[in-house]
Amino acid sequence: MSSPEPRQVAMDASPSRRSSVVQGAVVEPPPIRDAPADGGFLGWLQVAGSFALYFNHLGILNSFGAFQNYYETELLSSSSPSAISWIGSVQTFCFMTIAVIIGPLFDMGYCQTLVTAGAVFEIVGFMLTSISTKYWQILLAQGVCVGLGTCCLSIPSMAIVLLYFSKRRALAMATATVGSGLGSALYPLIFQRLVRQVGFGWAMRTMGFLSFAMCLFALAVLRPRKSLEKPTWQTGGFSWRWFIDQSAFKERSYIIYSVAIFFNNVAFFIPSYHLQSYALTNGMRGVELASYLLTIMNAASIPGRIFPSYVADKAGPVDTYIVVCTLSSATIFYWISVSGTAGNVAFAIMWGLFSGGAVALANVVLTSITPDLTRLGTRLGMVSIVKGIGSLIGPPISGAILDGASKYLGVQLFSAFGMMLTAVLMLSLRLGLVRRAMLPNCDLGQDKGEREPPRADVA
C-alpha cells in the first residue's frame, strides 16, 4: 500500500499528534518521501553546501556595515548616511523579494541553475563595484547586481537542508547558517585589511573571487530532492499558480508569521549598519578596536545560532524564537546606555548572540507550520517579499531619523520596538497553535487551509 501524500498526512493528524503543540513542539510536518533517516551522509553534505551558500548571501549582506562606514568617510563622503544605507537596503531588497520567483524554481528542480546564476551575478557585481567611483555606479553594481546574486543562492540554501532532516532539523539548519556568521565575520576583516594595503578595487575583487570559490563548492555537493514536476511551456502548461501557494492565505498561522517577519526585518539590520559609527561617537574614537566591532558581532552570532537551535529541537522552534526575539529587543534597549570601549564590545557580543538565533530559527518556524513540504520553496519565496519590503524601508528610515536628530536614540528605539513587536506577534501565533491543539474538533481553532480537502493538483 502506498504511503499517503504529505498534505494528507498533515491534515489527517490525530488529536494526540496535535497535542504535541501544548508540550512545546509545533505539529511536525510530514517526512519527505524516500528521504534518508534524519539526514545521513548525503544530508550532512547538503548542510556543507548550504553553509557555503549562506557564507555568500547573508555573509555578504550582514557585512554592509563595514562598507557603510567606509563610504561615509572615504569614497562617498559627499553622500548622506541615509543615501548610503540605500545601497545595502536595495541589496537586501533584491535578496528577498525576487525569491518569490526563485522559490518555485527550486521546487521545480532548478537548484544547480540558480546557484550558477547566483555565482555569476555576485562575481560580476563585485568586479563592477571595484571600478566604481560614483554613488549610482555602486548602487547598481553592489546594490542590484550582488543583491540579485544573493537572491539566487538564498532559497536553495534554506530549503535543501529542511528537506533532508526531521527531528534534528533546527540543529542542521543552524549549522548551515553558521556560514553566514563566518562570512559576515571574515568579509569585513578582508575588506578593512585589504582596502588599506591594496586599495578599494583589489579588496572588492578578492571578495569576488572568494564568493565564486564558495559557490563552486556548493555546486559540487548539492543534491536537491525534486518535489514537483517541471512545468511545460506549451499553451496551457504553465500557470502563475506555480509561483503562489494560494492556500497559505487561508492559514492564520502563515499570515501572523509573515507580519511578524516583516517587523523583524524592518528592525534587524539597523544595529549592524550603525554599530561602528555609533561606537566612534560614543567613546571609541581613535580606538582601533572600533573597526573590528562588526567582526566581533558576527563571530558571536555563530554560537548564537547553534545553542538556540539545539534548544528548539527539544522545546519547539516557535517557543525558542519568541525568547530569542525578546532578548534581541532587550539588547537593543541596552544599546541606548552604551558608551566606552567595554560597553560597545559588550553590545556587539550580545547582539550577535541573540540575532544569530533569530536568523537560524526563522525558516525552521515556517517549516514547522507548513503542512505540505513540496511547496516549501514557494512559501519561502512568498514570505521573502515581506522580508524584502521590511529590509528595504528599515535602514533608510533609521538613516532619516539619524539625519533629522543627529542622535542615535530614535534609531535605537525604532529597532528595539520592531523586534519587540515581532516577539508579540509570534506569541500570538504560539497561542493560536495551543488553542488549535486543545480544540482539535473546533472549526474556530483551525486554519481554513486545513479544513479544505486535499488537492489532487498541488500546482
HUGI-V563459 format. One record per residue. RES is the residue in three letters. SS is DSSP state (a for helix, b for strand, c for the rest). OMEGA is omega as a letter, one per 20 degrees, with the letter a starting at -180 (* if undefined). Layout:
res->RES ss->SS omega->OMEGA
res->RES ss->SS omega->OMEGA
This chain:
res->MET ss->c omega->a
res->SER ss->c omega->r
res->SER ss->c omega->a
res->PRO ss->c omega->r
res->GLU ss->c omega->a
res->PRO ss->a omega->a
res->ARG ss->a omega->r
res->GLN ss->a omega->r
res->VAL ss->a omega->a
res->ALA ss->a omega->a
res->MET ss->a omega->r
res->ASP ss->c omega->a
res->ALA ss->c omega->a
res->SER ss->c omega->r
res->PRO ss->a omega->r
res->SER ss->a omega->r
res->ARG ss->a omega->r
res->ARG ss->a omega->a
res->SER ss->a omega->r
res->SER ss->a omega->r
res->VAL ss->a omega->a
res->VAL ss->c omega->a
res->GLN ss->c omega->r
res->GLY ss->c omega->a
res->ALA ss->c omega->r
res->VAL ss->c omega->r
res->VAL ss->c omega->a
res->GLU ss->c omega->r
res->PRO ss->c omega->r
res->PRO ss->c omega->r
res->PRO ss->c omega->r
res->ILE ss->c omega->a
res->ARG ss->c omega->r
res->ASP ss->c omega->r
res->ALA ss->c omega->r
res->PRO ss->c omega->a
res->ALA ss->c omega->r
res->ASP ss->c omega->r
res->GLY ss->c omega->a
res->GLY ss->a omega->a
res->PHE ss->a omega->a
res->LEU ss->a omega->r
res->GLY ss->a omega->a
res->TRP ss->a omega->r
res->LEU ss->a omega->r
res->GLN ss->a omega->r
res->VAL ss->a omega->r
res->ALA ss->a omega->r
res->GLY ss->a omega->r
res->SER ss->a omega->r
res->PHE ss->a omega->a
res->ALA ss->a omega->r
res->LEU ss->a omega->r
res->TYR ss->a omega->r
res->PHE ss->a omega->a
res->ASN ss->a omega->r
res->HIS ss->c omega->r
res->LEU ss->a omega->r
res->GLY ss->a omega->r
res->ILE ss->a omega->a
res->LEU ss->a omega->a
res->ASN ss->c omega->r
res->SER ss->c omega->a
res->PHE ss->a omega->r
res->GLY ss->a omega->r
res->ALA ss->a omega->r
res->PHE ss->a omega->r
res->GLN ss->a omega->a
res->ASN ss->a omega->a
res->TYR ss->a omega->a
res->TYR ss->a omega->r
res->GLU ss->a omega->a
res->THR ss->a omega->a
res->GLU ss->a omega->a
res->LEU ss->a omega->a
res->LEU ss->c omega->a
res->SER ss->c omega->r
res->SER ss->c omega->r
res->SER ss->c omega->a
res->SER ss->c omega->r
res->PRO ss->a omega->r
res->SER ss->a omega->r
res->ALA ss->a omega->r
res->ILE ss->a omega->a
res->SER ss->a omega->r
res->TRP ss->a omega->r
res->ILE ss->a omega->r
res->GLY ss->a omega->a
res->SER ss->a omega->r
res->VAL ss->a omega->r
res->GLN ss->a omega->a
res->THR ss->a omega->r
res->PHE ss->a omega->r
res->CYS ss->a omega->r
res->PHE ss->a omega->a
res->MET ss->a omega->a
res->THR ss->a omega->a
res->ILE ss->c omega->a
res->ALA ss->a omega->r
res->VAL ss->a omega->r
res->ILE ss->a omega->a
res->ILE ss->a omega->a
res->GLY ss->a omega->r
res->PRO ss->a omega->r
res->LEU ss->a omega->r
res->PHE ss->a omega->r
res->ASP ss->a omega->a
res->MET ss->c omega->r
res->GLY ss->c omega->a
res->TYR ss->c omega->a
res->CYS ss->a omega->a
res->GLN ss->a omega->r
res->THR ss->a omega->r
res->LEU ss->a omega->r
res->VAL ss->a omega->r
res->THR ss->a omega->r
res->ALA ss->a omega->r
res->GLY ss->a omega->r
res->ALA ss->a omega->a
res->VAL ss->a omega->r
res->PHE ss->a omega->a
res->GLU ss->a omega->a
res->ILE ss->a omega->r
res->VAL ss->a omega->r
res->GLY ss->a omega->r
res->PHE ss->a omega->a
res->MET ss->a omega->r
res->LEU ss->a omega->r
res->THR ss->a omega->a
res->SER ss->a omega->r
res->ILE ss->c omega->a
res->SER ss->c omega->r
res->THR ss->c omega->a
res->LYS ss->c omega->a
res->TYR ss->a omega->a
res->TRP ss->a omega->r
res->GLN ss->a omega->r
res->ILE ss->a omega->r
res->LEU ss->a omega->a
res->LEU ss->a omega->a
res->ALA ss->a omega->a
res->GLN ss->a omega->a
res->GLY ss->a omega->a
res->VAL ss->a omega->a
res->CYS ss->a omega->r
res->VAL ss->a omega->r
res->GLY ss->a omega->r
res->LEU ss->a omega->r
res->GLY ss->a omega->r
res->THR ss->a omega->r
res->CYS ss->a omega->a
res->CYS ss->a omega->a
res->LEU ss->a omega->a
res->SER ss->a omega->a
res->ILE ss->a omega->r
res->PRO ss->a omega->a
res->SER ss->a omega->a
res->MET ss->a omega->a
res->ALA ss->a omega->a
res->ILE ss->a omega->r
res->VAL ss->a omega->a
res->LEU ss->a omega->a
res->LEU ss->c omega->a
res->TYR ss->c omega->a
res->PHE ss->c omega->r
res->SER ss->c omega->a
res->LYS ss->c omega->a
res->ARG ss->c omega->a
res->ARG ss->a omega->a
res->ALA ss->a omega->a
res->LEU ss->a omega->r
res->ALA ss->a omega->r
res->MET ss->a omega->r
res->ALA ss->a omega->r
res->THR ss->a omega->r
res->ALA ss->a omega->a
res->THR ss->a omega->r
res->VAL ss->a omega->r
res->GLY ss->a omega->r
res->SER ss->a omega->r
res->GLY ss->a omega->r
res->LEU ss->a omega->r
res->GLY ss->a omega->a
res->SER ss->a omega->r
res->ALA ss->a omega->a
res->LEU ss->a omega->a
res->TYR ss->a omega->r
res->PRO ss->a omega->r
res->LEU ss->a omega->r
res->ILE ss->a omega->a
res->PHE ss->a omega->a
res->GLN ss->a omega->r
res->ARG ss->a omega->a
res->LEU ss->a omega->a
res->VAL ss->a omega->r
res->ARG ss->a omega->a
res->GLN ss->a omega->a
res->VAL ss->c omega->r
res->GLY ss->c omega->a
res->PHE ss->a omega->a
res->GLY ss->a omega->a
res->TRP ss->a omega->r
res->ALA ss->a omega->r
res->MET ss->a omega->r
res->ARG ss->a omega->r
res->THR ss->a omega->r
res->MET ss->a omega->r
res->GLY ss->a omega->r
res->PHE ss->a omega->r
res->LEU ss->a omega->r
res->SER ss->a omega->a
res->PHE ss->a omega->r
res->ALA ss->a omega->r
res->MET ss->a omega->r
res->CYS ss->a omega->r
res->LEU ss->a omega->r
res->PHE ss->a omega->r
res->ALA ss->a omega->r
res->LEU ss->a omega->a
res->ALA ss->a omega->a
res->VAL ss->a omega->a
res->LEU ss->c omega->r
res->ARG ss->c omega->a
res->PRO ss->c omega->r
res->ARG ss->c omega->a
res->LYS ss->c omega->a
res->SER ss->c omega->r
res->LEU ss->c omega->r
res->GLU ss->c omega->r
res->LYS ss->c omega->a
res->PRO ss->c omega->r
res->THR ss->c omega->a
res->TRP ss->c omega->r
res->GLN ss->c omega->a
res->THR ss->c omega->r
res->GLY ss->c omega->a
res->GLY ss->c omega->a
res->PHE ss->c omega->r
res->SER ss->c omega->r
res->TRP ss->a omega->r
res->ARG ss->a omega->r
res->TRP ss->a omega->a
res->PHE ss->c omega->a
res->ILE ss->c omega->r
res->ASP ss->c omega->a
res->GLN ss->a omega->r
res->SER ss->a omega->a
res->ALA ss->a omega->a
res->PHE ss->a omega->r
res->LYS ss->a omega->a
res->GLU ss->c omega->a
res->ARG ss->a omega->r
res->SER ss->a omega->r
res->TYR ss->a omega->a
res->ILE ss->a omega->r
res->ILE ss->a omega->r
res->TYR ss->a omega->a
res->SER ss->a omega->r
res->VAL ss->a omega->r
res->ALA ss->a omega->a
res->ILE ss->a omega->r
res->PHE ss->a omega->a
res->PHE ss->a omega->r
res->ASN ss->a omega->a
res->ASN ss->a omega->r
res->VAL ss->a omega->a
res->ALA ss->a omega->a
res->PHE ss->a omega->a
res->PHE ss->c omega->a
res->ILE ss->a omega->a
res->PRO ss->a omega->a
res->SER ss->a omega->r
res->TYR ss->a omega->a
res->HIS ss->a omega->a
res->LEU ss->a omega->a
res->GLN ss->a omega->a
res->SER ss->a omega->r
res->TYR ss->a omega->a
res->ALA ss->a omega->a
res->LEU ss->a omega->r
res->THR ss->a omega->a
res->ASN ss->c omega->r
res->GLY ss->c omega->a
res->MET ss->c omega->r
res->ARG ss->c omega->a
res->GLY ss->c omega->r
res->VAL ss->c omega->a
res->GLU ss->a omega->a
res->LEU ss->a omega->a
res->ALA ss->a omega->a
res->SER ss->a omega->a
res->TYR ss->a omega->a
res->LEU ss->a omega->a
res->LEU ss->a omega->r
res->THR ss->a omega->r
res->ILE ss->a omega->r
res->MET ss->a omega->a
res->ASN ss->a omega->r
res->ALA ss->a omega->r
res->ALA ss->a omega->a
res->SER ss->a omega->a
res->ILE ss->a omega->r
res->PRO ss->a omega->r
res->GLY ss->a omega->r
res->ARG ss->a omega->a
res->ILE ss->a omega->a
res->PHE ss->a omega->r
res->PRO ss->a omega->a
res->SER ss->a omega->r
res->TYR ss->a omega->r
res->VAL ss->a omega->a
res->ALA ss->a omega->r
res->ASP ss->a omega->r
res->LYS ss->a omega->a
res->ALA ss->a omega->a
res->GLY ss->c omega->a
res->PRO ss->a omega->a
res->VAL ss->a omega->r
res->ASP ss->a omega->a
res->THR ss->a omega->r
res->TYR ss->a omega->r
res->ILE ss->a omega->a
res->VAL ss->a omega->a
res->VAL ss->a omega->r
res->CYS ss->a omega->r
res->THR ss->a omega->r
res->LEU ss->a omega->r
res->SER ss->a omega->r
res->SER ss->a omega->r
res->ALA ss->a omega->r
res->THR ss->a omega->r
res->ILE ss->a omega->r
res->PHE ss->a omega->r
res->TYR ss->a omega->a
res->TRP ss->a omega->a
res->ILE ss->c omega->a
res->SER ss->c omega->a
res->VAL ss->c omega->r
res->SER ss->c omega->r
res->GLY ss->a omega->a
res->THR ss->a omega->a
res->ALA ss->a omega->a
res->GLY ss->a omega->a
res->ASN ss->a omega->r
res->VAL ss->a omega->r
res->ALA ss->a omega->r
res->PHE ss->a omega->r
res->ALA ss->a omega->a
res->ILE ss->a omega->a
res->MET ss->a omega->r
res->TRP ss->a omega->r
res->GLY ss->a omega->a
res->LEU ss->a omega->a
res->PHE ss->a omega->r
res->SER ss->a omega->r
res->GLY ss->a omega->r
res->GLY ss->a omega->r
res->ALA ss->a omega->r
res->VAL ss->a omega->a
res->ALA ss->a omega->a
res->LEU ss->a omega->a
res->ALA ss->a omega->a
res->ASN ss->a omega->r
res->VAL ss->a omega->r
res->VAL ss->a omega->r
res->LEU ss->a omega->r
res->THR ss->a omega->a
res->SER ss->a omega->r
res->ILE ss->c omega->r
res->THR ss->c omega->a
res->PRO ss->c omega->a
res->ASP ss->c omega->a
res->LEU ss->a omega->r
res->THR ss->a omega->r
res->ARG ss->a omega->a
res->LEU ss->a omega->r
res->GLY ss->a omega->r
res->THR ss->a omega->a
res->ARG ss->a omega->r
res->LEU ss->a omega->r
res->GLY ss->a omega->r
res->MET ss->a omega->a
res->VAL ss->a omega->r
res->SER ss->a omega->r
res->ILE ss->a omega->r
res->VAL ss->a omega->r
res->LYS ss->a omega->a
res->GLY ss->a omega->r
res->ILE ss->a omega->r
res->GLY ss->a omega->a
res->SER ss->a omega->r
res->LEU ss->a omega->a
res->ILE ss->a omega->a
res->GLY ss->a omega->a
res->PRO ss->a omega->r
res->PRO ss->a omega->r
res->ILE ss->a omega->r
res->SER ss->a omega->r
res->GLY ss->a omega->r
res->ALA ss->a omega->r
res->ILE ss->a omega->r
res->LEU ss->a omega->r
res->ASP ss->a omega->a
res->GLY ss->a omega->a
res->ALA ss->a omega->a
res->SER ss->c omega->r
res->LYS ss->c omega->a
res->TYR ss->c omega->a
res->LEU ss->a omega->r
res->GLY ss->a omega->r
res->VAL ss->a omega->a
res->GLN ss->a omega->r
res->LEU ss->a omega->r
res->PHE ss->a omega->a
res->SER ss->a omega->a
res->ALA ss->a omega->a
res->PHE ss->a omega->r
res->GLY ss->a omega->r
res->MET ss->a omega->r
res->MET ss->a omega->r
res->LEU ss->a omega->r
res->THR ss->a omega->r
res->ALA ss->a omega->a
res->VAL ss->a omega->r
res->LEU ss->a omega->r
res->MET ss->a omega->r
res->LEU ss->a omega->r
res->SER ss->a omega->r
res->LEU ss->a omega->a
res->ARG ss->a omega->r
res->LEU ss->a omega->r
res->GLY ss->a omega->r
res->LEU ss->a omega->r
res->VAL ss->a omega->a
res->ARG ss->a omega->r
res->ARG ss->a omega->a
res->ALA ss->a omega->a
res->MET ss->a omega->a
res->LEU ss->c omega->a
res->PRO ss->c omega->a
res->ASN ss->c omega->a
res->CYS ss->c omega->a
res->ASP ss->a omega->a
res->LEU ss->a omega->a
res->GLY ss->a omega->a
res->GLN ss->c omega->r
res->ASP ss->c omega->r
res->LYS ss->a omega->a
res->GLY ss->a omega->a
res->GLU ss->a omega->a
res->ARG ss->a omega->r
res->GLU ss->c omega->r
res->PRO ss->c omega->r
res->PRO ss->c omega->r
res->ARG ss->c omega->r
res->ALA ss->c omega->a
res->ASP ss->c omega->a
res->VAL ss->c omega->r
res->ALA ss->c omega->*
